[in-house]
Amino acid sequence: MKLQMQSVHFDADQKLLTFIQKKADKLDTFHGRIISGDVVLRLQKDETKENKVFEFTVNVPGSRLFAREKAASFEAAADLAVEAMRKQLSKHKDKVTVQVQKQILPDVIEEDI
């Protein structure tokens, strides 16, 4: 997957960017028609330890899916956001598959319902 990564008010380490790219590449197994993705890494000015924010946007045909997670490290936040995105991609793929099946076989599906 082609990812556009941006870090706000800090310079992200190459190891972190590679880690995020590897995690995002695994999403292609759940939805084969991913167009692109955007990642924004941000440090929030909180008093809490969980001040790393990971925002993940994935573009698929007809939709834009979004996940935002906060954690104590960017790696942990990336894991949480990628898992949330995996669930969204699976649901989106199922929804699109049902819509296509209804268009192709409307009589058969209506009889089953």
DSSP file (Angstrom, degrees, kcal/mol; ACC not computed):
  #  RESIDUE AA STRUCTURE BP1 BP2  ACC     N-H-->O    O-->H-N    N-H-->O    O-->H-N    TCO  KAPPA ALPHA  PHI   PSI    X-CA   Y-CA   Z-CA
    1    1 A M              0   0    0      0, 0.0     2,-0.6     0, 0.0    35,-0.1   0.000 360.0 360.0 360.0 138.1    0.0    0.0    0.0
    2    2 A K        -     0   0    0     33,-0.4    35,-2.1    32,-0.2     2,-0.4  -0.716 360.0-168.3 -81.2 118.6    1.2    3.5   -0.8
    3    3 A L  E     -a   37   0A   0     -2,-0.6     2,-0.6    33,-0.2    35,-0.2  -0.907  19.3-156.4-114.9 136.1    1.4    5.4    2.4
    4    4 A Q  E     -a   38   0A   0     33,-2.4    35,-2.8    -2,-0.4     2,-0.4  -0.954  22.5-165.2-105.4 114.5    1.9    9.2    2.9
    5    5 A M  E     +a   39   0A   0     -2,-0.6     2,-0.4    33,-0.2    35,-0.2  -0.845  11.0 178.4-110.1 140.5    3.4    9.7    6.4
    6    6 A Q  E     -a   40   0A   0     33,-2.0    35,-3.0    -2,-0.4     2,-0.5  -0.999  13.1-160.0-139.8 132.0    3.5   13.0    8.2
    7    7 A S  E     -a   41   0A   0     -2,-0.4     2,-0.6    33,-0.2     3,-0.3  -0.963  17.6-140.5-114.4 131.4    4.8   13.7   11.7
    8    8 A V  E    S-a   42   0A   0     33,-2.9    35,-0.6    -2,-0.5     3,-0.1  -0.806  75.7 -12.6 -98.7 121.7    3.7   16.9   13.3
    9    9 A H  S    S+     0   0    0     -2,-0.6     2,-0.3     1,-0.1    -1,-0.2   0.673 125.4  59.0  65.7  22.4    6.2   19.0   15.4
   10   10 A F  S    S-     0   0    0     -3,-0.3     2,-0.6    31,-0.1    -3,-0.1  -0.966  83.0-108.6-163.8 164.4    8.8   16.3   15.5
   11   11 A D        -     0   0    0     -2,-0.3     2,-0.2    -3,-0.1    -3,-0.1  -0.894  33.8-137.0-102.1 121.0   11.0   14.2   13.2
   12   12 A A        -     0   0    0     -2,-0.6     2,-0.1     1,-0.1    -5,-0.1  -0.519  21.5-114.0 -77.9 142.0    9.9   10.5   13.1
   13   13 A D     >  -     0   0    0     -2,-0.2     4,-1.9     1,-0.1     3,-0.2  -0.416  18.9-122.8 -71.8 148.9   12.7    7.9   13.2
   14   14 A Q  H  > S+     0   0    0      1,-0.2     4,-2.4     2,-0.2     5,-0.2   0.843 112.2  58.7 -62.9 -33.6   13.2    5.7   10.1
   15   15 A K  H  > S+     0   0    0      2,-0.2     4,-2.3     1,-0.2    -1,-0.2   0.905 106.3  48.2 -61.6 -41.7   12.6    2.6   12.2
   16   16 A L  H  > S+     0   0    0     -3,-0.2     4,-2.4     2,-0.2    -2,-0.2   0.922 111.5  49.2 -64.6 -44.7    9.2    3.9   13.2
   17   17 A L  H  X S+     0   0    0     -4,-1.9     4,-2.2     1,-0.2    -2,-0.2   0.887 111.9  48.8 -63.9 -38.8    8.2    4.7    9.6
   18   18 A T  H  X S+     0   0    0     -4,-2.4     4,-2.3     2,-0.2    -1,-0.2   0.904 110.2  51.9 -65.7 -41.9    9.4    1.2    8.5
   19   19 A F  H  X S+     0   0    0     -4,-2.3     4,-2.1     1,-0.2    -2,-0.2   0.920 111.1  47.1 -59.1 -45.7    7.4   -0.4   11.3
   20   20 A I  H  X S+     0   0    0     -4,-2.4     4,-2.5     1,-0.2    -1,-0.2   0.902 110.6  52.0 -64.9 -41.7    4.2    1.5   10.3
   21   21 A Q  H  X S+     0   0    0     -4,-2.2     4,-2.2     1,-0.2    -1,-0.2   0.909 109.6  49.4 -62.4 -42.3    4.7    0.6    6.6
   22   22 A K  H  X S+     0   0    0     -4,-2.3     4,-1.0     2,-0.2    -1,-0.2   0.910 112.2  48.2 -64.0 -41.9    5.0   -3.1    7.4
   23   23 A K  H >< S+     0   0    0     -4,-2.1     3,-0.5     1,-0.2     4,-0.4   0.924 113.1  47.3 -63.2 -44.1    1.9   -3.0    9.5
   24   24 A A  H >< S+     0   0    0     -4,-2.5     3,-1.4     1,-0.2     4,-0.4   0.852 103.8  61.4 -68.4 -34.8   -0.1   -1.2    6.8
   25   25 A D  H >< S+     0   0    0     -4,-2.2     3,-1.2     1,-0.3    -1,-0.2   0.807  94.5  63.7 -62.5 -28.6    1.1   -3.5    4.1
   26   26 A K  G X< S+     0   0    0     -4,-1.0     3,-1.3    -3,-0.5     4,-0.3   0.719  87.3  71.8 -67.8 -20.1   -0.6   -6.4    5.9
   27   27 A L  G X> S+     0   0    0     -3,-1.4     3,-1.4    -4,-0.4     4,-1.3   0.735  79.0  75.9 -68.9 -20.8   -4.0   -4.8    5.4
   28   28 A D  G <4 S+     0   0    0     -3,-1.2    -1,-0.3    -4,-0.4    -2,-0.2   0.766  86.7  62.3 -61.3 -24.0   -3.8   -5.6    1.6
   29   29 A T  G <4 S+     0   0    0     -3,-1.3    -1,-0.3    -4,-0.2     3,-0.2   0.754 105.9  45.1 -72.3 -22.8   -4.7   -9.2    2.6
   30   30 A F  T <4 S+     0   0    0     -3,-1.4     2,-0.3    -4,-0.3    -2,-0.2   0.726 128.9  18.3 -93.2 -24.1   -8.0   -8.1    4.0
   31   31 A H    ><  -     0   0    0     -4,-1.3     3,-0.7     1,-0.1    -1,-0.3  -0.867  62.6-165.0-150.2 110.9   -9.0   -5.8    1.2
   32   32 A G  T 3  S+     0   0    0     -2,-0.3    -4,-0.1     1,-0.2    -3,-0.1   0.531  80.9  63.5 -77.7  -6.2   -7.4   -6.1   -2.2
   33   33 A R  T 3   +     0   0    0     28,-0.0     2,-0.4    -5,-0.0    -1,-0.2  -0.065  62.2 144.9-113.0  33.8   -8.5   -2.7   -3.6
   34   34 A I    <   -     0   0    0     -3,-0.7    26,-0.2     1,-0.2   -32,-0.2  -0.579  27.7-169.8 -72.1 127.8   -6.8   -0.3   -1.3
   35   35 A I        -     0   0    0     24,-2.9   -33,-0.4    -2,-0.4     2,-0.3   0.943  56.1 -38.6 -84.1 -55.0   -5.8    2.8   -3.2
   36   36 A S  E     - B   0  59A   0     23,-1.1    23,-2.9   -35,-0.1    -1,-0.3  -0.954  50.1-137.7-161.6 174.8   -3.7    4.7   -0.7
   37   37 A G  E     -aB   3  58A   0    -35,-2.1   -33,-2.4    -2,-0.3     2,-0.4  -0.990   3.3-151.3-145.8 154.0   -3.3    5.6    2.9
   38   38 A D  E     -aB   4  57A   0     19,-2.9    19,-2.8    -2,-0.3     2,-0.4  -0.987  10.0-168.0-126.3 136.0   -2.3    8.6    5.0
   39   39 A V  E     -aB   5  56A   0    -35,-2.8   -33,-2.0    -2,-0.4     2,-0.5  -0.989   1.8-170.6-125.0 132.0   -0.7    8.5    8.5
   40   40 A V  E     -aB   6  55A   0     15,-2.4    15,-2.5    -2,-0.4     2,-0.5  -0.988   5.2-163.4-122.7 123.1   -0.4   11.4   10.8
   41   41 A L  E     +aB   7  54A   0    -35,-3.0   -33,-2.9    -2,-0.5     2,-0.4  -0.907  17.9 173.7-105.3 130.3    1.8   11.1   13.9
   42   42 A R  E     -aB   8  53A   0     11,-2.3    11,-3.0    -2,-0.5     2,-0.6  -0.990  30.5-140.0-141.3 144.2    1.3   13.7   16.6
   43   43 A L  E     - B   0  52A   0    -35,-0.6     2,-0.3    -2,-0.4     9,-0.2  -0.925  25.1-149.1-101.1 122.4    2.4   14.5   20.1
   44   44 A Q        -     0   0    0      7,-3.1     2,-1.9    -2,-0.6    -2,-0.0  -0.697  17.0-124.3 -92.2 144.0   -0.4   15.8   22.2
   45   45 A K        +     0   0    0     -2,-0.3     2,-0.3     2,-0.0    -1,-0.1  -0.540  60.8 138.8 -88.0  74.2    0.3   18.2   25.0
   46   46 A D        -     0   0    0     -2,-1.9     5,-0.1     2,-0.2    -2,-0.0  -0.743  61.0-132.0-111.8 161.7   -1.3   16.2   27.8
   47   47 A E  S    S+     0   0    0     -2,-0.3     2,-0.1     3,-0.1     4,-0.1   0.586  83.9  92.1 -83.8 -12.4   -0.2   15.5   31.3
   48   48 A T  S    S-     0   0    0      2,-0.1    -2,-0.2     1,-0.1     3,-0.1  -0.354  83.8-123.1 -81.7 163.9   -1.0   11.8   30.8
   49   49 A K  S    S+     0   0    0      1,-0.2     2,-1.8    -2,-0.1     3,-0.2   0.786 100.3  75.4 -74.8 -28.8    1.6    9.3   29.6
   50   50 A E        +     0   0    0      1,-0.2    22,-0.2    20,-0.1    -1,-0.2  -0.558  55.6 129.2 -86.1  77.1   -0.6    8.3   26.6
   51   51 A N        +     0   0    0     -2,-1.8    -7,-3.1    21,-0.2     2,-0.6   0.272  33.7 104.9-116.4  10.1    0.1   11.4   24.5
   52   52 A K  E     -BC  43  71A   0     19,-2.0    19,-1.9    -9,-0.2     2,-0.5  -0.841  53.3-163.1 -94.5 122.3    1.1    9.7   21.2
   53   53 A V  E     -BC  42  70A   0    -11,-3.0   -11,-2.3    -2,-0.6     2,-0.5  -0.904   7.5-168.7-111.4 131.2   -1.7   10.1   18.6
   54   54 A F  E     -BC  41  69A   0     15,-2.8    15,-2.2    -2,-0.5     2,-0.5  -0.973   3.8-171.0-120.5 115.3   -1.8    7.9   15.5
   55   55 A E  E     -BC  40  68A   0    -15,-2.5   -15,-2.4    -2,-0.5     2,-0.5  -0.929   4.7-172.6-110.9 130.4   -4.3    8.9   12.8
   56   56 A F  E     -BC  39  67A   0     11,-3.3    11,-2.5    -2,-0.5     2,-0.4  -0.980   6.8-177.7-130.6 120.9   -4.8    6.5    9.9
   57   57 A T  E     -BC  38  66A   0    -19,-2.8   -19,-2.9    -2,-0.5     2,-0.4  -0.975   5.5-168.9-119.4 130.8   -6.9    7.2    6.8
   58   58 A V  E     -BC  37  65A   0      7,-2.7     7,-2.9    -2,-0.4     2,-0.6  -0.977  10.4-148.6-121.9 131.4   -7.3    4.5    4.0
   59   59 A N  E     +BC  36  64A   0    -23,-2.9   -24,-2.9    -2,-0.4   -23,-1.1  -0.881  22.9 167.9-101.1 122.2   -8.8    5.3    0.6
   60   60 A V  E >   - C   0  63A   0      3,-2.2     3,-2.4    -2,-0.6   -26,-0.2  -0.872  53.6 -69.4-123.1 160.4  -10.8    2.5   -1.0
   61   61 A P  T 3  S+     0   0    0      0, 0.0     3,-0.1     0, 0.0   -28,-0.0  -0.296 121.2   0.6 -54.7 119.0  -13.0    2.8   -4.1
   62   62 A G  T 3  S+     0   0    0      1,-0.1     2,-0.3    -2,-0.1    -3,-0.0   0.331 125.9  61.4  88.3  -7.2  -16.1    4.8   -3.0
   63   63 A S  E <   -C   60   0A   0     -3,-2.4    -3,-2.2     2,-0.0     2,-0.4  -0.977  58.2-148.0-149.7 160.1  -15.0    5.3    0.6
   64   64 A R  E     -C   59   0A   0     -2,-0.3     2,-0.3    -5,-0.2    -5,-0.2  -0.988  22.3-159.4-128.9 120.6  -12.5    6.8    3.0
   65   65 A L  E     -C   58   0A   0     -7,-2.9    -7,-2.7    -2,-0.4     2,-0.4  -0.790   7.9-165.6-104.4 144.7  -12.0    4.9    6.2
   66   66 A F  E     +C   57   0A   0     -2,-0.3     2,-0.3    -9,-0.2    -9,-0.2  -0.984  12.2 177.3-136.4 139.6  -10.4    6.5    9.3
   67   67 A A  E     -C   56   0A   0    -11,-2.5   -11,-3.3    -2,-0.4     2,-0.4  -0.997   4.5-172.9-139.7 139.1   -9.0    5.3   12.6
   68   68 A R  E     +C   55   0A   0     -2,-0.3     2,-0.3   -13,-0.2   -13,-0.2  -0.999   9.6 174.8-133.1 131.4   -7.4    7.4   15.5
   69   69 A E  E     -C   54   0A   0    -15,-2.2   -15,-2.8    -2,-0.4     2,-0.4  -0.981  16.6-154.1-137.5 149.0   -5.7    5.9   18.5
   70   70 A K  E     +C   53   0A   0     -2,-0.3     2,-0.3   -17,-0.2   -17,-0.2  -0.953  27.4 148.1-119.6 141.4   -3.7    7.2   21.5
   71   71 A A  E     -C   52   0A   0    -19,-1.9   -19,-2.0    -2,-0.4   -20,-0.1  -0.937  59.2 -94.5-157.7 178.9   -1.1    5.2   23.4
   72   72 A A  S    S+     0   0    0     -2,-0.3     2,-0.3   -22,-0.2   -21,-0.2   0.737 109.9  26.9 -75.5 -23.0    2.1    5.5   25.4
   73   73 A S  S  > S-     0   0    0    -21,-0.1     4,-2.1     1,-0.1     5,-0.2  -0.955  77.3-122.9-136.1 157.5    4.2    4.8   22.2
   74   74 A F  H  > S+     0   0    0     -2,-0.3     4,-2.5     1,-0.2     5,-0.2   0.841 112.7  57.4 -67.1 -31.9    3.6    5.3   18.5
   75   75 A E  H  > S+     0   0    0      2,-0.2     4,-2.3     1,-0.2    -1,-0.2   0.927 108.7  45.0 -64.3 -44.3    4.2    1.5   18.0
   76   76 A A  H  > S+     0   0    0      2,-0.2     4,-2.1     1,-0.2    -2,-0.2   0.909 114.1  49.0 -65.5 -42.0    1.3    0.6   20.4
   77   77 A A  H  X S+     0   0    0     -4,-2.1     4,-2.5     1,-0.2    -2,-0.2   0.884 110.1  52.1 -65.0 -38.1   -0.9    3.3   18.8
   78   78 A A  H  X S+     0   0    0     -4,-2.5     4,-2.8     2,-0.2     5,-0.3   0.914 108.1  51.3 -64.0 -43.0   -0.1    2.0   15.4
   79   79 A D  H  X S+     0   0    0     -4,-2.3     4,-2.0     1,-0.2    -2,-0.2   0.930 112.8  45.5 -58.3 -46.3   -1.0   -1.6   16.4
   80   80 A L  H  X S+     0   0    0     -4,-2.1     4,-2.2     1,-0.2    -2,-0.2   0.911 115.0  46.7 -64.8 -43.2   -4.3   -0.4   17.8
   81   81 A A  H  X S+     0   0    0     -4,-2.5     4,-2.5     2,-0.2    -2,-0.2   0.890 111.4  50.5 -69.2 -39.2   -5.2    1.7   14.7
   82   82 A V  H  X S+     0   0    0     -4,-2.8     4,-2.3     2,-0.2    -1,-0.2   0.898 111.0  49.7 -66.1 -38.8   -4.2   -1.0   12.2
   83   83 A E  H  X S+     0   0    0     -4,-2.0     4,-1.8    -5,-0.3    -2,-0.2   0.912 111.6  48.3 -64.8 -42.0   -6.4   -3.5   14.0
   84   84 A A  H  X S+     0   0    0     -4,-2.2     4,-2.0     1,-0.2    -2,-0.2   0.897 112.4  49.3 -63.5 -39.6   -9.3   -1.0   14.0
   85   85 A M  H  X S+     0   0    0     -4,-2.5     4,-2.9     2,-0.2    -2,-0.2   0.871 105.9  56.8 -67.8 -36.5   -8.7   -0.4   10.3
   86   86 A R  H  X S+     0   0    0     -4,-2.3     4,-2.3     1,-0.2    -1,-0.2   0.921 108.2  47.5 -59.4 -44.1   -8.6   -4.2    9.6
   87   87 A K  H  X S+     0   0    0     -4,-1.8     4,-2.3     2,-0.2    -1,-0.2   0.915 112.8  48.5 -63.6 -43.3  -12.1   -4.5   11.1
   88   88 A Q  H  X S+     0   0    0     -4,-2.0     4,-2.6     1,-0.2    -2,-0.2   0.909 111.3  49.9 -63.9 -41.9  -13.4   -1.5    9.1
   89   89 A L  H  X S+     0   0    0     -4,-2.9     4,-2.6     2,-0.2    -1,-0.2   0.900 110.5  50.0 -64.7 -40.5  -11.9   -2.9    5.9
   90   90 A S  H  X S+     0   0    0     -4,-2.3     4,-2.3    -5,-0.2    -2,-0.2   0.927 113.4  45.6 -63.6 -44.6  -13.5   -6.4    6.5
   91   91 A K  H  X S+     0   0    0     -4,-2.3     4,-2.4     2,-0.2    -2,-0.2   0.905 113.4  49.9 -64.3 -41.6  -16.9   -4.8    7.2
   92   92 A H  H  X S+     0   0    0     -4,-2.6     4,-2.6     2,-0.2     5,-0.2   0.916 110.8  49.2 -64.0 -43.3  -16.6   -2.5    4.1
   93   93 A K  H  X S+     0   0    0     -4,-2.6     4,-2.4     1,-0.2    -1,-0.2   0.913 111.7  48.9 -63.2 -42.8  -15.6   -5.4    1.9
   94   94 A D  H  X S+     0   0    0     -4,-2.3     4,-2.2     2,-0.2    -1,-0.2   0.913 111.9  49.3 -62.0 -42.7  -18.5   -7.5    3.1
   95   95 A K  H  X S+     0   0    0     -4,-2.4     4,-2.1     1,-0.2    -2,-0.2   0.920 112.9  46.0 -63.2 -45.5  -20.9   -4.7    2.6
   96   96 A V  H  X S+     0   0    0     -4,-2.6     4,-2.4     1,-0.2    -1,-0.2   0.891 110.7  54.0 -66.0 -39.2  -19.7   -4.0   -1.0
   97   97 A T  H  X S+     0   0    0     -4,-2.4     4,-2.3    -5,-0.2    -2,-0.2   0.910 109.0  48.2 -61.8 -43.1  -19.8   -7.8   -1.8
   98   98 A V  H  X S+     0   0    0     -4,-2.2     4,-2.2     2,-0.2    -1,-0.2   0.909 111.0  50.9 -64.3 -42.3  -23.4   -8.0   -0.7
   99   99 A Q  H  X S+     0   0    0     -4,-2.1     4,-1.5     2,-0.2    -2,-0.2   0.902 111.4  47.5 -62.8 -41.0  -24.3   -4.9   -2.8
  100  100 A V  H  X S+     0   0    0     -4,-2.4     4,-2.4     1,-0.2     5,-0.2   0.904 110.7  51.7 -67.3 -41.2  -22.7   -6.4   -5.9
  101  101 A Q  H  X S+     0   0    0     -4,-2.3     4,-2.9     1,-0.2    -1,-0.2   0.887 107.5  52.8 -63.5 -37.7  -24.4   -9.7   -5.4
  102  102 A K  H  < S+     0   0    0     -4,-2.2    -1,-0.2     1,-0.2    -2,-0.2   0.853 111.1  47.4 -65.8 -33.5  -27.8   -7.9   -5.1
  103  103 A Q  H  < S+     0   0    0     -4,-1.5    -2,-0.2    -5,-0.2    -1,-0.2   0.886 118.7  39.3 -73.2 -38.9  -27.1   -6.2   -8.4
  104  104 A I  H  < S+     0   0    0     -4,-2.4    -2,-0.2     1,-0.2    -3,-0.2   0.918 132.8  20.9 -78.5 -44.6  -26.0   -9.3  -10.2
  105  105 A L     X  +     0   0    0     -4,-2.9     4,-1.9    -5,-0.2    -1,-0.2  -0.510  69.4 151.7-123.5  62.7  -28.5  -11.8   -8.8
  106  106 A P  H  > S+     0   0    0      0, 0.0     4,-2.0     0, 0.0     5,-0.2   0.880  74.7  49.8 -65.4 -37.0  -31.4   -9.7   -7.4
  107  107 A D  H  > S+     0   0    0      2,-0.2     4,-1.7     1,-0.2     5,-0.1   0.912 111.5  47.8 -68.4 -42.3  -34.0  -12.5   -7.9
  108  108 A V  H  > S+     0   0    0      1,-0.2     4,-1.4     2,-0.2    -1,-0.2   0.907 113.4  46.9 -66.8 -42.8  -32.0  -15.2   -6.2
  109  109 A I  H  X S+     0   0    0     -4,-1.9     4,-1.1     1,-0.2    -1,-0.2   0.894 110.5  51.7 -69.6 -39.8  -31.2  -13.1   -3.2
  110  110 A E  H  < S+     0   0    0     -4,-2.0     3,-0.2     1,-0.2    -1,-0.2   0.865 108.0  52.9 -65.2 -35.1  -34.8  -11.8   -2.7
  111  111 A E  H  < S+     0   0    0     -4,-1.7    -1,-0.2     1,-0.2    -2,-0.2   0.848 106.8  52.5 -68.0 -33.2  -36.0  -15.4   -2.8
  112  112 A D  H  <        0   0    0     -4,-1.4    -1,-0.2     1,-0.2    -2,-0.2   0.749 360.0 360.0 -73.0 -23.6  -33.6  -16.4    0.0
  113  113 A I     <        0   0    0     -4,-1.1    -1,-0.2    -3,-0.2    -2,-0.2   0.465 360.0 360.0 -83.5 360.0  -34.7  -13.6    2.2
